[in-house]
Amino acid sequence: MSILKASKIKKIYGKKLFTQEVLKGIDLEVEAGEFVGIMGPSGSGKTTLLNVLCSIDRPTEGIVEINGQSLQKMKSKQLSAFRRTEMGFIFQDYNLLDTLTVKENILLPLSVGKTSKQEAESRCQQLATQLGIQELLKKYPNEISGGQKQRTAAARALIIHPSIVFADEPTGALDSKSASALLENLSTLNKANHVTIMMVTHDPVAASYCSRVLFLKDGQIFTQVYKGDKTRTQFFQEIMNTQGVLGGDGYEA
Amino acid sequence: MKLSTLVLRSMRKNIKHYYLYFFALIFSAALYFSFVTLQHNAAVVKLSYSSLKAEMGFKVGSVLLLVIVFFFVFYANQLFLKRRSKEIGLYQMIGIPKPTISYMLTIENLILWVGASAIGMLIGFFFSRFFALLFLKAINTKREIELEFSTEALFQTMLVFGLLFIVVLLQMMWMVHRTTLLDLFKATSKADQKMKKMNFFQIILGIIGIGLISYGYYLSTVLFAIDKTISANDLYRKMGLILGSVIIGTFLVFRYSIAFIMNMIRMSKRGHLSLNDVLAITPIMHRMKSNTLSLSIITLMTAMALTILSLSYITYYSTDSQTEQNMPYDLAILNHNGEKTFEESLKSNNIHFQKYQFELLNVQIDTNTLLEKPLSKEAQINITLDNIVMKESDAKKVFPKLHLGQDEAVLTGYSDVLKNLMPLKIGKSMTLYHDKAKQKLKLIDIEKKASISAEISYGSPAIIIQDELFNQLKKDPSIQKSTLWKTYTGYNIPKENQLKEAITLYKKATNDGTFKIGKKDGVTSLLQVSPKKEMYQQSLENMGLLIFITGFLGSAFLLATGSILYFKQMTEAEEEIESYRTLRKIGFSPDEMMRGIYRKQLFSFGLPLLLGLCHSYFAVKSGWNFFGTELVVPLLTTMGIYILLYSIFAILTSSYYRKIIKGIL
């Protein structure tokens, strides 16, 4: 079953003479339970694609469907509600609310809606245990480390049992140890809870946790690689090779 | 790149930040200049009967206005500097020495100040016409005044704003000098401390805060209780105590009580906050420490403005009934002086009139025993025994229902001030002294309405007694000797259009209403009785001046507090932008979020207003009857208008928030 379906996505910035086509007609499908990575050099349109897919930005052309519902047909209010009930978000700079405790941050998406308190509480406890942050629930974001913040953000994304989680460079601000811990967590949740995840990253190590990696170049999908039965190290090697073919080092500033 | 280029470019880029500061400056300059223009306009000052009072009023007003403007500019500058701290930090980081940065900021400020003062004075000049019209309306005259550009006002405004500029420069330089690079980058988040768990000490302080305010309120209700307050010194001591406890209490309430209550609410939710809590309670708690001082000051300013406005409006509103109390008839004649001439001239001019005549006696009566609570010994010294007495048959014309038994008496002209200061009890007795004998009189009724001019009875009530007793007292030689005015004749002219003519005739007949009495010991007493209409117009002009100046100051207070809150909320909104963006991203619609924002605004604007209203209510309640005779209508009107104008700022702020929240995705 496909959770996300996008066809002929185009995104053009600017007006009239000074236009720039960032996405040049992208077709994409994500199956339930997949962990999809999107890689590509800077300026290839990774983040734009993610924003369009998750309804934060609107495409110039093309259709995005999540769970069979077309995002283009919804009004902004419906989109907000749809995001809150169907999608989870993890951002590079955590985007936690400083004024809230870890627990309050995790429960934030449920603050409007009909989830019962017991249900919310048990989901929160379960996720906190899975992500190893149950000791931190009463702390404030400025008292915990970057890795812990990002795990809090992951818990916040997952508390609503979303159809799909969008992660934009979730490891970008983390050191390698916290990064791999977070990726392990995400990977486990992906398998154990059948959470569908779509992750933008420029880090081949991060990408190697995915089940499929798409490579973007100049606004188009250049190629994609599947993990299949390969080990993570083998998959990592394959990603590195593809990146080499892609040209550029992928790390340009 | 030259330094001046840098200055100009940074100004152009920062125009959004300047906008706020610039507005504050223009507003202050306009307000001050228009007020000073009026102050220096001879025509305006001379309009009022008592030009000396007008001059003083304007002078005091301009000083108070200066204080408000100073506070406002100082605060706006501080916010402005805080907003720009990152930029200043950046200059330091790329190696511009501090003196150069100060120099740059000085140039910037100079451009701003010169521009703002010029625009402000221009606006102020046009507004001064509008204010002059308001002034004329307030003192109820149809005269017109020419308003010219006053160079005196120009120089005074320039001098004041020049001095303010220096103060602001010092403030700025001190800030640049004092801060290190690291501080500058942290400035916006510096005061934003996270909520620590409430400890016992803080809870106690929170309770003390509420207690202090209640104590202040209680004290204010008994401030003028004659049995407790002994002397003027005692009064000042108590007033100081009230002020102190309310001010400290307000501060403690904002610092601890509110935080405590919010903490309780938050704790009780055990992490399951609603979106409204997230947008209203948590940011308020987060900022409570840094906001305490400004919220307290705003509360106190609101209270002050409301008290001043209410009291002056009470005075203005009561002019009518106050005049009635002081002068119950259109015209009055004493000791028959010119009475015949006046009445004849009225008749020959076909002017219909009503006449009320009273025979008067000055009698020694001890009324202390009528008091509900006994006076303190210190206060008793000030009470004279000399009282004006009149007879029942005379008084019946004014009080038709009057009926006295033997040894009974009624008080008339018992004003609200007296009622509050010295509450009397019907049924108690007073002692009358005559012929070296004593006689008890029982008080059976009290009339608020006066029967004779307050000038005759020195503001204290006149006592009505039975005719027999009156005639008996009249024969007493010592009473005869002490009686100053033997008769009082009041005239009412029922036809309004004949009143003017009657006044002219009255003045002719009575030598402009001057009454003389020659005593045996050679001392002559002189009394000037003004027609009611003239008294009314005169007090209306005085009160008009009062209400104009206080109204001006009150609006300045209102604008200053409203703007400060608006600026503060603007800054907070900008600091919260990231949170709002996150909330929008994870799927909260602007409408859902605005509900929380409205609550936050309700708190930020509503709480200082509510506390300010309470403070001013008790302040007005304790002393209002020294100012006038009506409380409810003027008080409610003043508060209503204030709330209405104040809420404009809250609405403006909310729409600013809405714009930000809608625009971030």
Interface residues (C-beta under 8 A of the other chain):
Chain A: I56 S76 K77 S80 A81 F82 R83 R84 T85 M87 F89 F91 N95 L96 L97 D98 T99 L100 T101 K103 E104 L107 L108 P109 L110 S111 V112 K117 A120 E121 C124 L137 Y140 N142 E143 R156
Chain B: D192 K194 G271 H272 L273 S274 L275 D277 V278 T282 P283 M285 H286 E578 S579 R581 T582 L583 R584 K585 I586 G587 F588 S589 D591 E592 L665
